[in-house]
Amino acid sequence: MSFSEDHVSSRDLEYYPVRARGRFLYDKEIYFYAPDQNFGAGYHLYTPFQIKNSKKILVVNRGFIPEQIKDPRPRHRWPTT
């Protein structure tokens, strides 16, 4: 995907599927506490993703995680698609 940053609204890109090569910056994760009636206590997880050979960062919404797996170390093994 290629676009001019001057012509794109963040609303246009919300939940927009992309493909990128790079790495997750687990030490920079952002958690928003979001208790859920069905799943209990937990967080919405956002992980910055640095694009390979670039200083550009994507913020990836990785969804809801239960409170007991907030620690990012085990999640490093999760598949990324």
C-alpha distances in whole Angstrom, upper triangle without the diagonal:
4,7,10,12,15,14,12,15,15,16,13,11,14,14,11,10,7,8,9,13,15,18,19,22,24,27,25,24,25,28,28,32,32,35,34,37,36,35,37,36,33,30,26,24,21,20,18,16,16,13,15,16,15,17,14,14,13,16,16,18,20,23,27,29,33,35,36,33,32,32,29,31,31,27,26,27,25,23,19,17
4,7,9,12,11,11,14,15,17,14,12,16,16,13,13,11,12,12,15,17,20,21,23,26,28,26,26,26,29,30,33,33,37,37,40,39,38,39,38,35,31,28,26,23,22,19,17,16,14,15,16,14,16,13,15,14,17,18,20,23,25,29,31,35,37,38,35,34,34,31,33,33,30,29,30,28,26,22,20
4,6,9,8,7,11,12,14,12,11,15,16,13,14,12,14,14,17,19,22,22,24,27,29,26,26,26,29,29,33,33,36,36,39,39,38,39,38,35,31,28,26,23,22,20,18,18,15,18,18,16,17,14,15,14,17,18,21,24,26,29,32,35,37,39,36,34,35,32,34,35,31,30,32,30,28,24,22
4,5,6,7,11,12,15,13,13,16,18,16,17,16,17,17,20,21,23,24,25,28,29,26,27,27,29,30,34,34,37,38,41,41,40,41,40,36,33,29,28,24,24,21,20,19,17,19,19,16,17,14,16,15,18,20,22,25,28,31,34,37,38,41,38,36,36,33,36,37,33,32,34,32,31,27,25
4,6,6,8,10,13,12,11,14,17,15,17,16,18,17,20,20,22,22,23,26,27,24,24,24,27,27,31,31,35,35,38,39,37,39,37,34,30,26,25,22,21,18,18,17,16,19,19,16,15,12,13,13,16,18,20,24,26,29,31,35,36,38,35,33,34,31,34,35,32,31,33,31,30,26,25
4,6,8,11,14,13,13,16,19,18,20,19,21,21,24,24,26,26,26,29,30,27,27,26,29,29,33,33,37,37,40,41,40,41,39,36,32,29,28,24,24,22,22,21,20,23,22,19,18,16,17,17,19,21,23,27,28,31,34,37,38,41,38,36,37,34,37,38,35,34,36,35,33,30,29
4,7,10,12,10,12,15,18,16,18,18,20,21,24,25,27,27,27,30,31,28,28,27,29,29,33,33,36,36,39,39,39,40,39,36,32,29,28,25,25,23,22,22,21,24,24,21,21,17,18,17,19,21,23,26,28,31,34,37,38,41,38,36,38,35,38,39,35,35,37,34,33,29,28
4,6,8,7,8,11,14,12,15,15,18,18,22,23,24,24,25,27,28,25,25,24,26,26,29,29,32,33,35,36,35,36,35,32,29,25,24,21,22,20,20,20,19,22,23,20,19,16,16,15,16,18,19,22,24,27,30,33,35,37,35,33,34,32,35,35,32,31,33,31,30,26,25
4,5,5,7,9,13,12,15,16,19,20,23,24,25,24,24,26,28,24,24,22,24,23,26,26,30,30,33,33,33,34,32,30,26,23,22,20,21,19,20,21,20,24,25,22,21,17,17,15,15,17,18,21,22,25,28,31,33,35,33,31,33,31,34,35,31,31,33,31,30,26,25
4,5,5,6,10,10,14,14,18,18,21,22,22,21,21,23,24,21,20,18,20,19,23,23,26,26,29,30,29,30,29,26,22,19,19,16,17,16,17,18,18,22,24,20,19,16,14,12,12,13,14,18,18,21,24,28,29,32,29,27,29,27,30,31,28,28,30,27,27,23,22
4,5,5,9,10,13,15,19,20,23,24,24,23,24,25,27,23,22,20,21,20,23,22,25,25,28,28,28,29,28,25,22,19,19,17,19,18,19,21,21,25,27,24,23,19,17,15,14,15,14,18,18,21,24,27,29,32,30,28,30,28,32,32,28,29,31,28,27,24,23
4,6,9,8,11,13,17,18,22,23,24,23,24,26,28,25,23,22,23,22,25,25,28,27,30,30,30,31,30,28,25,21,21,18,20,19,19,21,20,24,25,23,22,19,17,15,15,15,15,19,19,22,26,29,31,33,31,30,32,29,32,33,29,29,31,28,27,23,22
4,6,5,9,10,13,15,18,19,20,19,21,22,24,21,20,19,21,20,23,23,26,26,29,28,28,29,28,25,22,18,18,15,16,16,16,17,17,20,22,20,19,16,14,11,11,12,12,15,17,20,23,26,28,31,28,26,28,26,29,29,26,26,27,25,23,20,18
4,5,9,11,15,16,19,20,20,19,20,21,23,20,18,17,18,17,20,19,22,22,25,25,24,26,25,22,19,15,15,13,15,15,16,18,18,22,24,22,21,17,15,12,10,10,10,13,13,17,20,23,25,28,25,24,26,24,27,27,24,24,26,23,22,19,18
4,6,9,13,15,18,19,19,18,19,20,23,20,18,17,18,17,20,19,22,21,23,23,22,24,24,21,18,14,14,12,14,15,15,18,18,21,24,22,22,18,16,12,11,9,8,11,11,15,18,21,23,26,23,22,24,22,25,25,21,22,23,20,19,16,15
4,6,10,12,16,18,19,18,20,21,24,22,20,19,20,20,23,22,25,24,27,26,26,28,27,24,21,17,17,15,16,15,15,17,16,19,22,20,20,17,15,11,11,10,11,13,14,18,21,24,27,29,26,25,27,24,27,27,23,23,24,21,19,16,14
4,7,10,14,16,17,16,19,21,24,22,20,20,21,22,24,24,26,25,28,27,26,28,28,24,22,18,17,15,15,15,14,16,15,18,21,19,20,17,15,12,12,10,11,12,14,18,20,24,27,28,25,25,26,23,25,25,21,21,22,19,17,13,11
4,7,10,13,14,15,18,19,22,21,19,20,22,23,26,26,28,28,31,29,28,30,30,26,23,20,18,16,15,14,12,13,12,14,17,16,17,14,13,10,12,10,12,14,16,20,22,26,28,29,26,25,26,23,25,25,21,20,21,18,16,12,10
4,7,10,12,13,17,19,22,21,20,21,23,25,28,28,30,30,33,31,29,32,31,27,25,21,19,17,15,14,11,12,10,12,15,15,16,14,13,11,13,12,14,15,18,21,23,26,29,29,26,25,26,22,24,24,20,19,19,17,14,11,8
4,7,9,11,14,17,19,18,18,20,23,25,28,28,31,31,34,33,30,32,31,28,25,22,19,16,14,12,9,9,7,8,11,11,13,11,11,9,12,11,14,15,18,22,23,27,28,29,26,25,25,21,22,23,19,17,18,17,14,11,10
4,7,10,13,16,18,18,18,21,23,26,29,29,32,32,36,34,32,34,32,28,26,23,20,17,15,13,9,8,6,6,9,10,13,11,11,11,14,13,16,16,20,23,24,27,29,29,25,25,24,20,21,21,18,16,17,16,14,11,10
4,7,10,13,15,15,16,18,21,24,27,28,31,32,35,34,31,33,31,27,24,22,18,16,13,10,7,6,4,4,8,9,10,10,9,10,12,12,16,16,20,23,23,26,27,27,24,22,22,18,18,19,17,14,15,15,14,11,12
4,6,9,12,12,13,16,19,22,24,26,29,29,33,32,29,30,28,24,22,20,16,14,10,9,6,5,7,7,11,11,12,11,10,10,12,11,14,14,18,20,20,23,24,24,20,19,18,14,15,16,13,11,13,13,12,10,12
4,6,9,9,9,12,15,18,21,22,25,26,29,28,25,26,24,21,18,16,12,10,7,6,4,6,9,10,14,13,13,12,9,9,9,9,12,11,15,17,17,20,20,21,17,16,15,11,12,14,11,9,12,11,12,10,12
4,6,6,7,10,14,17,20,22,25,26,30,29,26,27,24,20,18,16,12,10,7,5,6,7,11,12,14,14,12,12,9,10,10,10,13,13,16,18,17,20,20,20,17,15,14,10,12,14,12,10,14,14,15,13,16
4,5,5,9,11,15,17,20,22,24,27,27,23,24,21,18,15,14,11,10,6,7,9,11,14,15,18,17,16,16,13,13,11,11,13,12,15,16,14,17,17,17,14,11,10,7,8,11,9,8,12,12,14,13,16
4,6,9,12,15,18,20,23,25,29,29,25,25,22,19,16,16,12,11,9,9,11,12,16,17,19,18,16,17,14,15,13,14,15,15,17,18,17,19,17,18,15,12,10,8,10,13,12,11,15,16,18,17,20
4,7,10,13,16,19,22,24,28,28,25,24,21,18,15,14,11,9,7,7,9,11,15,17,19,17,15,14,11,12,10,12,13,13,16,17,16,19,18,19,16,13,12,10,13,16,14,13,17,17,19,17,20
4,7,10,13,15,18,20,24,24,21,21,18,14,11,10,7,6,5,7,10,12,16,18,21,19,17,16,12,12,9,10,10,10,12,13,13,15,14,16,13,10,10,8,12,14,12,12,16,15,17,16,18
4,7,10,13,16,18,22,22,20,19,16,13,9,8,6,5,6,8,12,15,18,21,23,21,19,17,14,13,10,10,10,10,11,12,12,14,14,16,14,11,12,11,15,16,14,15,18,17,19,18,20
4,6,9,12,14,18,19,16,15,12,9,6,6,5,6,9,12,15,18,21,24,27,25,23,21,17,16,12,12,10,10,10,10,9,11,10,13,12,8,11,11,15,16,14,16,19,17,20,19,21
4,6,10,12,16,17,15,14,11,8,5,5,7,8,12,14,18,21,24,27,29,27,25,23,19,18,14,13,11,12,10,9,10,12,11,14,14,11,14,14,18,19,17,19,22,20,22,21,23
4,7,10,13,15,13,11,8,6,4,7,9,12,15,18,21,24,27,30,33,31,29,27,23,21,17,17,14,14,12,10,10,10,9,13,13,11,14,15,19,20,18,21,23,21,24,23,25
4,6,10,12,10,9,7,6,5,6,10,13,16,19,22,26,28,31,34,32,31,28,24,22,18,17,14,14,11,8,9,9,10,13,14,12,16,17,21,21,19,22,24,21,24,23,25
4,7,9,8,6,4,5,7,9,13,16,19,23,25,29,32,34,38,36,34,32,28,26,22,20,17,16,13,10,10,9,9,13,14,13,17,19,22,22,20,24,25,23,25,25,26
4,5,5,5,6,7,9,10,14,17,20,24,26,30,32,35,38,37,35,33,29,26,23,21,17,16,12,9,10,9,11,14,15,15,19,20,23,22,21,24,25,22,24,24,26
4,6,6,9,10,13,14,18,21,24,28,30,34,36,39,42,40,39,36,33,30,26,24,20,19,16,13,13,12,14,16,18,18,22,24,27,25,24,27,28,25,27,27,28
4,6,9,11,13,14,17,21,24,27,29,33,35,37,41,40,39,36,32,29,26,23,20,18,15,12,12,11,13,15,17,18,21,23,25,23,22,26,26,23,25,25,26
4,7,8,10,12,15,18,21,25,27,30,32,35,38,37,36,34,30,27,24,21,18,16,13,9,9,7,10,12,13,14,18,19,22,20,18,22,22,20,22,23,24
4,6,10,12,15,19,21,25,28,31,34,36,40,38,37,35,31,28,25,23,19,17,14,11,10,7,8,10,13,13,17,19,22,20,19,23,24,22,24,25,26
4,7,11,13,17,19,23,26,29,32,34,38,36,34,33,29,27,23,21,18,16,14,10,9,6,6,9,11,11,14,17,20,19,18,22,23,21,24,24,26
4,7,9,13,16,19,22,25,28,31,34,32,31,29,25,23,19,17,14,13,10,7,6,4,4,8,9,8,12,14,17,16,15,18,20,18,20,21,23
4,6,9,12,16,19,22,25,28,31,29,27,25,21,19,16,14,11,10,8,6,5,6,7,10,10,8,11,12,16,16,14,17,19,17,19,19,21
4,7,10,13,16,20,22,25,28,26,25,22,19,16,13,11,8,7,5,4,6,9,10,13,12,10,13,13,17,17,14,17,19,16,18,17,19
4,7,10,13,16,19,22,25,23,22,20,16,14,10,8,6,5,6,6,7,10,11,13,11,9,11,10,14,14,11,13,16,14,15,14,16
4,7,10,13,16,19,22,20,18,16,12,10,6,5,5,6,8,9,10,14,14,17,14,12,13,11,15,16,13,14,16,15,16,14,16
4,6,10,13,15,18,17,15,14,10,8,6,5,7,7,10,12,12,16,16,18,15,12,13,10,13,14,11,11,14,13,14,12,14
4,7,10,13,15,13,12,10,6,6,4,6,9,10,13,16,16,19,20,21,18,16,16,13,15,17,14,13,16,15,16,13,15
4,6,9,12,11,10,8,5,5,6,7,10,11,15,18,18,21,22,23,20,18,18,14,16,18,14,13,15,15,14,11,13
4,6,9,7,7,6,5,6,9,10,14,15,19,21,22,25,26,26,23,21,20,17,18,20,17,15,18,17,17,14,15
4,6,5,7,6,6,7,11,12,16,17,20,23,24,28,28,29,26,24,23,20,21,22,19,17,19,19,17,14,15
4,5,8,9,10,11,14,15,19,19,23,26,26,30,31,31,27,26,25,21,22,23,21,18,19,19,18,15,16
4,7,9,11,13,17,18,22,23,26,30,30,33,34,34,31,29,28,24,25,26,24,21,23,23,22,19,19
4,5,8,11,15,17,20,22,25,28,29,32,33,34,30,28,27,24,25,27,24,21,24,24,23,19,20
4,7,10,13,16,19,21,24,27,28,31,31,32,29,27,26,23,24,26,24,21,24,24,23,20,21
4,7,10,13,16,18,22,25,26,29,30,31,28,26,25,22,24,26,23,21,23,23,22,19,19
4,7,9,13,15,18,21,22,25,26,27,24,22,22,19,21,23,20,18,21,20,20,16,17
4,6,10,12,15,18,20,23,24,26,23,21,21,18,20,22,18,17,20,18,18,14,15
4,7,9,12,15,16,20,21,23,20,18,19,16,19,20,17,16,19,17,17,14,15
4,6,9,12,14,18,19,21,18,16,17,15,17,18,14,14,16,14,14,11,12
4,6,9,11,15,16,19,16,14,16,14,18,18,14,15,17,14,15,12,13
4,7,8,12,14,16,13,12,14,12,15,15,11,12,14,11,12,10,11
4,7,10,13,15,13,12,15,14,17,16,13,15,16,13,14,13,14
4,7,9,12,10,10,13,13,17,16,13,16,17,14,16,16,17
4,6,8,7,7,10,11,14,12,10,14,15,13,15,15,17
4,6,6,7,10,12,15,13,12,16,17,15,18,19,21
4,6,5,9,11,14,13,13,17,18,17,20,21,23
4,6,8,11,12,11,12,15,16,16,19,21,23
4,5,7,9,8,8,12,13,12,15,17,20
4,6,9,9,9,12,14,13,17,17,20
4,6,7,8,10,12,13,16,17,21
4,6,5,7,10,10,13,14,18
4,5,6,8,10,14,15,19
4,5,6,8,11,14,17
4,5,5,9,10,14
4,6,8,9,13
4,6,9,12
4,6,10
4,7
4
